[in-house]
Amino acid sequence: MVLVLVEQSEGKATDPSLQALTLARSFGLPVHALLVGSAADLAQHGVAVAHVAEHVALGSFVPEAWAAILGQLADRLGSSAVLAAGTERGNEVMARLAARSGLPLAANCIAVSPGPPVTLTRLRWGGSLLEEARLHSSRPLITVAPHVVPIEPAPMPADIERFAPELSEGDLLVRVVEHVAAPGGGVSLAEAKVVVSGGRGVGSKEGFAIIEELAGLLGAAVGCSRAVTSAGWRPHTDQVGQTGTKIAPEVYIACGISGATQHMAGCKGAKRILAINSDAQAPIMLSADYAVVGDLKEIVPAISAEIRKQS
């Protein structure tokens, strides 16, 4: 069987975890899920058994404890492979599990073929390259690149088994003690259905006023490129890209963003990309579903004005 770590948000399995469950079925083996602290409905995602770890110390994220629990459960079940979403949390837990078990970890995978050895297709260089590799391991540890593998439902009534893991004091040393919301609150960048981002072409910190106005009208989150955070115009939490937040909105509106590889690695999950740029040859134009060539300082306010007319 294959074991998958499932992350949750507001009592539901996250999309990257559901994508990991889809990829896990490629092994052709029964899929079991590990949920920490509480159960989630996995009946539509091919899970035979959902194992819920319950412990008084698991009220917050405790990475070493999660790794210990995942390893204990994998040993008890005799798992052939262990997978998790390639999120910040998933990668951290899996890296710790790899260190604890002495097994290799393959990150950013988008396809697998059962072995031995297991053959993997991985994203490299911010998604600009695909690598085919063979993983020689008694128990492959794999993280799945977020927002690349489509979620494919597989209805199956999942049994729920609760258990109390054995954790040492060392497993509980590092924990999340507080979550600080991003300044201004509003729509979460990672979960927004629409994202409006600005790049160097916005020109200044004050120039983001028109970006924020459009985002407000659309109920969207505001994002930016790395050049903007480097200039101090926006906080790092707003950055979309390989070293920022990876997003998968229904619509991504990129204003004054050239489209460097690192940025496109963060927004490639978007269903539709609208690029607004004065340079018709900007790299982002090749990835855009819709492109507007012109001055964003004229185009963005014009879009906002049209939206107001329709409301």
Secondary structure, DSSP 4 states (H G I P E B T S, - for coil): -EEEE--EETTEE-HHHHHHHHHHGGG-S-EEEEEESS----TTBTEEEEEEE--TTTTS--HHHHHHHHHHHHHHHT-SEEEEESSHHHHHHHHHHHHHHT--EEEEEEEEE--SSEEEEEEEGGGTEEEEEEE--SS-EEEE-TTTSPP--B----EEEEE-----TGGGSS-----PPPTT--S-TTT-SEEEEE-GGG-SSGGGHHHHHHHHHHT-EEEE-HHHHHTTSS-GGGBBSTTSB----SEEEEES----HHHHHHHTT-SEEEEEES-TT-THHHH-SEEEES-HHHHHHHHHHHHHHH-
